[in-house]
Amino acid sequence: MISLKELASQINAELKGDPNHKVASCGTLDAAQGDQLSFIYNAKYTSDLEKTNAGVVILSESFLDSCPVNALIVDNPYLSYAKAAAIIHKPATLKSGIHPSAAIGENCDIPDDCSVASHVSIGDNVTLGKGSQIGPGCVIGNNVVVGNNTTLIANVFLGDETQLGDDVIIHPGAVIGSDGFGYAPYGGQKGWCKIPQLGHVVVGNDVEIGSNTSVDCGALENTIIGNGVKIDNQVMIAHNVEIGEHTAIAGCAGIAGSTKIGKHCTLAGGVGLAGHITVADGVYLTGMTMVTHSIKEAGAYSSGTPFQKNSDWLKSAVRFKQLDKLTKKINQLLKAQKGK
């Protein structure tokens, strides 16, 4: 548990209420109890705030009059809640040392304060940074470098030559450094010849990669994930992709090979990017957007149509097929009108 006085100091908040009151966990406004912290940043939850039994609520000045309990006043409640929750709910750390069931290759550098859990396989010439944690079932290839305080939670695969920076978190099932999708056609109906994937994956500092995400190694040059990038679950990043610093990518996005994404971009769920294109800094792609050519200016971009009743969608689909004929008729009418 932590006192509100101490918590206010750590998140730089102004406290209104009992500085000695303590909280041990977090909860929603409508369900939180006296030993829990909650927060509000959206006015539609004001009625929940007015009835809350939380021990303390993180909020902005505008919500203070509606708060019946202790309050921590900040400029950005959402960000401050994230910081407070991280203080209250500190993640468990693995015990340092190497589990007897782990298989360690030759010429590896593993500091004493690292943790290597059960059934981990580590190849030759691997370097682990100070305080790194390798969870159960992880597989690390040869010549891999893992930075300081980096965590592989469980069942993570790192291919040969992969480089991870400091303070990286990789969630279960992620595959970093698998072969890129590269094949040369034999011609005719003879099939495909696999192209060796000779590049690697380089991941910067403070990166988080979600579960069951795949990041392919480069074909010749490296696949690069910049500092501060956040990647959700089930994202596909193909060979030679470059992702700029502090870009965030939501679940089920797919990025084809050799595409370059700028800094501070946001890719919402299900976004797809064609290969060999460039996306400028500061681009926001809304959910299910398909990008087929380069984006040269910052801003929000969308494609596709929102859902509608199936009967309406069927009518729209028919009209879509008629657009070419309708366009030709309109052009004919315009030419006829000009001729008068």
N, C-alpha and C positions, 0 to 999 in steps of 0.2 A: 504493500500500500504506500501511497505517497500523499503528503499533505498538499493542500491547495496553495499554500505559501510557496512551497518548493516547486510545485508544478508551474505556477505563475512566473516564477523567476526563470525557469528553464525554457519556457516558450515566449518569454517577454510579453506577458499579458498583464492587464490591470485587473486586480481582483476586487469584486464586490461581494462581501460575505465573510464567512468564518475562515480565517487563514489556517486553523488547526484541523478543519474537516479533512478526512482522508478518503481517497477513492482507490479501488483495486482493479477495476475493469471498465469497459466501455459498453454503451448500449444505446438503443434508439430513444428518442424523446418520449414515445408513448409506453415504452417497456422498462426503461432504466429505473433502478432503485437508488437508495441513498448512498450506497458505496460505489456508484458508477458515474462515469462522465459521459455526457452527450454533447451534441453541437447542433447549430442551425445556421444555414446560409441562404435558404430559400423561403420566401414569405408564405408560400402555400402551407408550410408546416407551423405557422404561428399558433393555430389552435392547439396543436400538440404541445408546443412550448408552454402555453398558458396552464396546461393540466399536468405538466411533467412532475415526476417524483425523483428525478435525477439528483445526485449529490452536487453536481455542478454542470453548467452548460457553457460551452464556448460559443461566443456570439459577437456580433458587431454592435456598436453603440445603438443603432436603430432598433434593435430587438430588446434592449434592456428593460424597458417599461413593461414588457409582456412576460418577463421571466420571474417566476415565484420562488426561485431557489438561488443558491450561490451562482455567480457568473464570473467567467474569465473573458474580459473584453479585449478584442484584437481587431486589426484591420482586415485580415483574411481568415475567417473562421475555418474554411475547408483546409487550408494549408496548416493552420495551427492545430487543428484536430489531428491531422496526419502526424505531426511532430509529437503531440501528447500521447497518441495511441502507441507510437513507437517507444516512448518512455515507459508507459505502463505495461505494455505487453512486449517485453524484450524477448526476442527469439531464443530458443534453447540452443546452446552450443554443445558440440560433441566433445567428448573427453580427448585431450591430446594424446598422441601416440599412434602406433600402427597395430591394427587388429591382427591376431595370429592367422586369420584366414585370408588376409590380403596377399596378393602376389606382386612382388616388387622386382622390376628389371634391374639391369646393371647400370652403374654410374649415375644413379639418381641422387638428387640433392633434396632432402626432405628435412626441414628444420624441426627441432624438438617440440615446438609449440603447435605443429600441424596435427590435424586429426585425419587418419585414414581408417575408415570404417570397415565392417565385415564384407568379404567377398569383392573387394576392389581389385582390379587388375591394372597395373601400371607398367608401361613398357620401359625401354632403355633410354637413358640420357634425359630423364624428365626432371624438371626443376619446379618445385612447389614454393610459393612465397610464404613469408612468415604469417602465421595465424590462419592459413588456408584450411578449409574443411572439405574433405572428400567423403560424401555420404555412401551408404551401402550400395553395392552393385555397380558402381561407376567403372567405366573402362576408359583408360587414358593411353593413347598410342605412344609411339616413340618420338623423342625430341620435342616434347610438348613443354611449354612454359606457362605456369599458372601464377598469377600475381599475388600480392599480399592481401590477406583477409578476403580471399575469394572463396565462395561456397558453391559446391556442386551438391545439391540436396540429396539426390538418389538416382541411380540408373541413368546417369548421363554418359554419353559417348563423346570423347574428344579424339578426332582423327590425328594422324601423324602431323607433326610440325605446327599444330594449332598454338596460338599465342593468346592468352587471356590477360587483361590488365588487372589492376587492383580493384578491390571492392565489387567484384562481379558476382552476381547471383544467377545460377542456372537451375531451372526447375526440372522435376523428374521427366524422363523420356525424351529430353532434348538431344538432338544429334548435331554436333558441331564438327564440320570437316568431312562429311560424306562426299562421295564422288558427285560432281556436277553431271547434269543430263546432257552429255555430249556424244553424238554419234555421226558418222559420215555414211551416207547411203552408198551401197555398192552399185546401185542402178538397176533399173528393171524391177524384178520381183525377188531379188537376191537378199534383201534384208539390210542390216546395218552393221557397220564396223565401229566398235567402241573407241573413242578418243581418250587417251590417257589424260587424267586430270592432275596437272603437275603443280598447281598453285596451292595455297593454304588459306586458313582463316585467321585474321587478326582482329581481336576484340579489344576495344579501349577500356578505360577505367569507368567505374560506376555504371556498368551496363547490367540490365536484368533481362533474362530470356525465359519465356514461359514454357510450360510443359508441352511436350510433343511438337516442338518447333524444330525445323531443319534448316541449317545453314550450310550450303555446299561449299567445298573448297574451290579455289579458282582453277580455270583450265590451264593458264600459263602464269598470270599474275594472281595476286591474292584477293579474296573476298574480304572487305573491310567494314567493320562495325565501329562507328566513332564513339567518343566518350559520351557518357550520359544517355545513350540510346535505351529506350524501353520497348521491349517486344513481348507481345501477348502470346497466348497459347495457339498452337496449330498454325503458325505462320511459316510460309515457305519462302526462303531467300536463296536464289539460285547463284550459280558460279559467277565470280567477278563483280557482283553487286557491291556498290559502295553506299553506305548510309551515313549521312552527316550527323554531327554532334547534336544531342538532345532531341532527336526525332523520336516520336512515339508511334508504334504500329499496333493496331488492335487485332483481335483474333481473326483467323482464317484469311488474312491478307496473303496475296501471292505476288512475288516480284521476280520477273524473268531475268535471264542472264545479262550481265554487263550494263544494267541500269544504274544510274547514279542519282541518289536522292539527297537533297540539300540538308542544311541545318535547320533545326526547329520546325520541322514539318510534322503533320499529324495525319496518319492514315487510319481511317475508321474501319470498322469490321467489314470483311469481305472485299476489300479493295483489290483490284488486279492491275498490275503494270506490265506492259509489253516490254520486250527486251531492247537493249541498245538505245534507251532514251535517257533524258536528263530532266530532273525535277528541281526547280529553283528553291532557294531557301524560303522558309516561311509559307509553304503551301499547305492548305488543309483540304483533304479529299474526303468527302462525305461517304457514308456507308454504301458498299456495292458499286462504287465508281470504277469504271474501266478506262484506263489511261493508255491510249495507243500511240501518242506522240509526245514530244518533249513539252514541258511547261516552263516558260521562261520568266514568268512574273509571279510574285507572291500573291496569295489570295485563296479564296475558297472555290473549289471546283466540284461539280457533280455530273453524273450521267445516269441513264436508266430512268424508269418511271416508278413512282410510289405505288403501293398495292391499292387495289380497288375491288369491288365486288366482281366475281368471276363473269357474270353476265355483261357487266360494263367493259371488262377487260377484253372479252371476246369481240365485242363491237369495235373497240379501239384497234384490236389486231387486224380486223378486216379493213378498217379505214387506213391503217398504216400501209397495207399492201396496195391500196388505191392511190397513195400519194403521188406516185410517178405519173399516173394517168391524169390526175387532177391538176398537177403542175403543168403538164403539157397543154391541157385545155385552157388553163388560166393564161398561159403565154400566148396561145392562139387568139384568145379574146382581146388581150392587151394589144397585140399587133394589129388586129382588125380595127380596134378603136382608134389607134394612131393613124390608120390609113384613111379614116373618114375625114 
